[in-house]
C-alpha cells in the first residue's frame, strides 16, 4: 500500500492530516495481515478435522469412547 502523500506546505495542520492518513493506512495494512493469518488458521483447523475423520481407526480405537 502506498504511503500517504507528504504535505506540500510546512504547517502543523497539514502534518497532522498526513499523520492521520498514514496511520490509517498502517491500520489497514496490519488488519490485512491479521485477517490472512486468521483465515489460514481456520483452514488448517478444518483440514485437520477432515484428515482425522477420514483416517481409518483400529478396532481398539473404535471400542474406546475417547
C-alpha positions as CSV (number, residue, x, y, z in Angstrom):
1,X,0.0,0.0,0.0
2,X,1.5,3.4,-0.9
3,X,2.4,5.9,1.7
4,X,0.2,8.9,2.3
5,X,1.3,12.0,0.3
6,X,3.6,14.3,2.1
7,X,2.3,17.8,2.9
8,X,3.1,20.5,0.4
9,X,3.1,23.3,2.9
10,X,5.0,23.3,6.2
11,X,2.1,23.9,8.5
12,X,1.1,21.9,11.6
13,X,-2.4,21.2,10.3
14,X,-1.1,19.6,7.1
15,X,1.4,17.5,9.0
16,X,-1.4,16.4,11.3
17,X,-3.6,15.4,8.3
18,X,-0.6,13.5,6.9
19,X,-0.1,11.7,10.2
20,X,-3.8,10.7,10.4
21,X,-3.7,9.4,6.8
22,X,-0.5,7.5,7.2
23,X,-1.7,5.9,10.5
24,X,-5.0,4.9,8.8
25,X,-3.0,3.2,6.0
26,X,-0.9,1.3,8.6
27,X,-4.1,0.1,10.4
28,X,-5.5,-1.2,7.1
29,X,-2.2,-3.0,6.2
30,X,-1.9,-4.5,9.7
31,X,-5.5,-5.7,9.6
32,X,-4.9,-7.4,6.3
33,X,-2.1,-9.4,7.8
34,X,-4.1,-10.4,10.9
35,X,-7.0,-11.4,8.7
36,X,-4.8,-13.5,6.5
37,X,-3.4,-15.3,9.5
38,X,-6.8,-15.9,10.9
39,X,-8.1,-17.4,7.6
40,X,-5.1,-19.7,7.3
41,X,-5.5,-20.9,10.9
42,X,-9.2,-21.7,10.3
43,X,-8.4,-23.5,7.1
44,X,-5.7,-25.6,8.8
45,X,-8.1,-26.5,11.6
46,X,-10.8,-27.5,9.2
47,X,-8.3,-29.6,7.2
48,X,-7.1,-31.3,10.4
49,X,-10.7,-32.3,11.3
50,X,-11.2,-33.8,7.8
51,X,-8.0,-35.8,8.0
52,X,-8.9,-37.1,11.4
53,X,-12.4,-38.0,10.3
54,X,-11.0,-39.9,7.2
55,X,-8.2,-41.7,9.0
56,X,-9.1,-45.3,9.5
57,X,-9.3,-46.4,13.2
58,X,-8.2,-49.7,14.6
59,X,-10.6,-52.0,16.3
60,X,-9.2,-50.9,19.7
61,X,-9.8,-47.2,18.9
62,X,-13.4,-48.0,17.8
63,X,-14.1,-49.7,21.1
64,X,-12.7,-46.9,23.4
65,X,-15.1,-43.9,23.8
66,X,-12.3,-41.3,24.0
